Amino acid sequence: MATKGRTWQEIAAAKRASLAESIPQEWRVPPELLPPEDQLDVSSFPAESGWFTPEELEITSTPATTLLESVASKKWTSEKVARAFCKRASAAHQLTNCLSETLFPEAIATAQALDKYYKETGKTIGPLHGLPISLKDNFNVVGKDSTVGFISWVNDPAKYNSTLVEILKEAGAVLYVKTNVPTAMMIAETVNNVFGRTVNPYNRSLTSGGSSGGESALIAFGGSVLGVGTDIGGSLRIPAACTGIFTLRPSFGRFPTLRARSGLAGQEAVNSVNGPMAKSVDDMIVFAKNVVDMQPWLHDPKCLPIPWRPWELQKKLKIAIMWHDSMVLPTPPVHRALKETAEKLRKAGHDIVDWDPKMHSQAAKILGRMFLADGGKSIRKILEPYEEPFRPEMIAYSIATELGTYDMWQLHQERTELCKLYLDQWNAVGGLDAILCPTTPFASVANGKFKHVGYTGVFNILDYSAVSFPCGTTADKSVDTPHTEHDLMSDIDGEIQSDYDPEAVHGMPVNLQLVARRLEEEKVLAMTKMVLDAL
């Protein structure tokens, strides 16, 4: 029997109803305009529905860099920009279930205050003046829930802001929505017992990825121009890949992580990091540079006092191609994208070599042991108050055995030795700038079928800087036929190849992953632009 008089199902239903009710009537899609449930691609709804004004479409289709210029030049007021994004985010939620909290009244009030200050002083407030930024659910905002997909954290509003929230507000940003995540942010798809599943706006039968899947769906739909997610095993890069947008996974210490909520609070064997999600490299730089310029190390004791360091563009790069991770072969669209991209880079004059993923299997096993080291206690304690069940995707946490302190210390040593050996392998190549590899084995995959985070999680163990980016290739059922002559690398490889459906992913964008050394955020962003130039 559930405590406090209500079952977990009743609490979840009430929270979903409250979220729906928080959308003003003027931003609720008229029933006659709603796409039918069997319409899979809803990405064109804003442009084709007739529900948005031409100006609202223009505002919400404008890059962050240009939006900042447009507000500063008084082409648009902060309030007009905020209202346009609130409306489009509302539509995104109604079609993809991507939000967890709305901050609409607060956002409008903030925008009005920014406009008033600008009118009275002729000055903007900070480098992000008037820019709407969406936030993953785990970032605390005073007075709003950060449920992280747990029933027991419903109706538990934050009493303080996350440090990053404070910095963004000080820089002049307008925070207007928080986005859905999987339970504990430890599933590679976005589904939980509170809000249910977030789906991909390009094909609602496919996943938007996780754990920052609410962000990826919102941005792909155009309901956000710049969002912030987190990554502990691929939680930025996987959802970016599933929806064909950009993201930066920074090394720990570049951006502040203090006072955000976590389902594995205190777990520091592999650190969670946060980073920007957007539709362009330049928009990611808007976030990265301006957050670093705000000197976050003065507010978060774990931030490194490293200023923004523009990287000198080179005439050519030395890039190692990792064709597979020794555990799972990428599905045909991803394999083709990697092959085509490598060839274009070679033709553009870059030095292309192969990368041996000889340590990736060991690294993936280390990561899994770190996630389960407490025997699932952290998650079980949050589930218990309302007898909320473990979701089937998290069965490993329900049966895990706790590591003792001694065994955990041995695991730390194994991780550090692997980091040293990987560094040696990198150095042995001589002048290597980056590794280019898949972000995931998929373009996207059917809801409930995401099964392998090895391509991303290894770089969390290493703490390397990485960008997941759309390479311009789209899945094509006429050429991306299933692998036939393929020696399976693992049981999971067999499952993934068996699940591959050329028809289902036809037309979906394909992302690749560019990986630099640790703390090379500026360099990996600049190199991504060079790769895109070659494409």
BELQUI-V917797 format. One record per residue. N is the residue number from 1. BURIAL is 1 if it has 9 or more other C-alpha atoms within 8 Angstrom, else 0. Layout:
N/BURIAL
N/BURIAL
This chain:
1/0
2/1
3/0
4/0
5/0
6/0
7/1
8/1
9/0
10/0
11/1
12/1
13/1
14/0
15/1
16/1
17/0
18/0
19/1
20/0
21/0
22/0
23/1
24/0
25/0
26/0
27/1
28/1
29/1
30/0
31/0
32/0
33/0
34/0
35/0
36/0
37/0
38/0
39/0
40/1
41/1
42/1
43/1
44/0
45/0
46/1
47/0
48/0
49/0
50/0
51/0
52/1
53/0
54/0
55/0
56/1
57/1
58/0
59/1
60/1
61/0
62/1
63/1
64/1
65/1
66/0
67/1
68/1
69/0
70/1
71/1
72/1
73/0
74/0
75/0
76/1
77/1
78/1
79/1
80/0
81/1
82/1
83/1
84/1
85/1
86/1
87/1
88/1
89/1
90/1
91/1
92/1
93/1
94/1
95/0
96/1
97/1
98/1
99/1
100/1
101/1
102/1
103/1
104/1
105/0
106/0
107/1
108/1
109/0
110/1
111/1
112/1
113/0
114/1
115/1
116/0
117/1
118/1
119/0
120/0
121/0
122/0
123/0
124/1
125/1
126/0
127/0
128/1
129/1
130/1
131/1
132/1
133/1
134/1
135/1
136/1
137/1
138/1
139/1
140/1
141/1
142/1
143/0
144/1
145/1
146/1
147/1
148/1
149/1
150/1
151/1
152/1
153/1
154/1
155/0
156/1
157/1
158/1
159/0
160/0
161/1
162/1
163/1
164/1
165/1
166/1
167/1
168/1
169/1
170/1
171/1
172/1
173/1
174/1
175/1
176/1
177/1
178/1
179/1
180/1
181/1
182/1
183/1
184/1
185/1
186/0
187/1
188/1
189/1
190/1
191/1
192/1
193/1
194/1
195/1
196/0
197/0
198/1
199/1
200/1
201/1
202/1
203/1
204/1
205/1
206/1
207/1
208/1
209/1
210/1
211/1
212/1
213/1
214/1
215/1
216/1
217/1
218/1
219/1
220/1
221/1
222/1
223/1
224/1
225/1
226/1
227/1
228/1
229/1
230/1
231/1
232/1
233/1
234/1
235/1
236/1
237/1
238/1
239/1
240/1
241/1
242/1
243/1
244/1
245/1
246/1
247/1
248/1
249/1
250/1
251/1
252/1
253/1
254/1
255/1
256/1
257/1
258/0
259/1
260/1
261/1
262/1
263/1
264/0
265/0
266/0
267/0
268/0
269/0
270/1
271/1
272/1
273/1
274/1
275/1
276/1
277/1
278/1
279/1
280/1
281/1
282/0
283/1
284/1
285/1
286/1
287/1
288/1
289/1
290/1
291/1
292/1
293/1
294/0
295/1
296/1
297/1
298/0
299/0
300/1
301/0
302/0
303/1
304/0
305/0
306/0
307/0
308/0
309/0
310/0
311/0
312/0
313/0
314/0
315/0
316/0
317/1
318/1
319/1
320/1
321/1
322/1
323/1
324/1
325/1
326/1
327/1
328/1
329/1
330/1
331/1
332/1
333/1
334/1
335/1
336/1
337/1
338/1
339/0
340/0
341/1
342/1
343/0
344/1
345/1
346/1
347/0
348/0
349/0
350/1
351/1
352/1
353/0
354/0
355/1
356/0
357/1
358/0
359/0
360/1
361/1
362/0
363/1
364/1
365/0
366/1
367/1
368/0
369/0
370/1
371/0
372/1
373/1
374/1
375/1
376/1
377/0
378/1
379/1
380/1
381/0
382/1
383/1
384/0
385/1
386/1
387/1
388/1
389/0
390/1
391/1
392/0
393/0
394/1
395/1
396/0
397/1
398/1
399/0
400/1
401/1
402/1
403/1
404/0
405/0
406/0
407/0
408/1
409/0
410/0
411/1
412/1
413/0
414/1
415/1
416/0
417/0
418/1
419/1
420/0
421/0
422/1
423/0
424/0
425/0
426/1
427/1
428/0
429/0
430/0
431/0
432/1
433/1
434/1
435/1
436/1
437/1
438/1
439/1
440/1
441/1
442/1
443/1
444/1
445/1
446/1
447/1
448/0
449/0
450/1
451/0
452/1
453/1
454/1
455/1
456/1
457/1
458/1
459/1
460/1
461/1
462/0
463/1
464/1
465/1
466/1
467/1
468/1
469/1
470/1
471/1
472/0
473/1
474/1
475/1
476/1
477/1
478/0
479/0
480/1
481/0
482/1
483/0
484/0
485/0
486/0
487/0
488/0
489/1
490/0
491/0
492/1
493/1
494/1
495/0
496/1
497/1
498/0
499/0
500/1
501/0
502/1
503/0
504/0
505/1
506/1
507/0
508/1
509/1
510/1
511/1
512/1
513/1
514/1
515/1
516/1
517/1
518/1
519/1
520/1
521/1
522/1
523/1
524/1
525/1
526/1
527/1
528/1
529/1
530/0
531/1
532/0
533/0
534/0
535/1
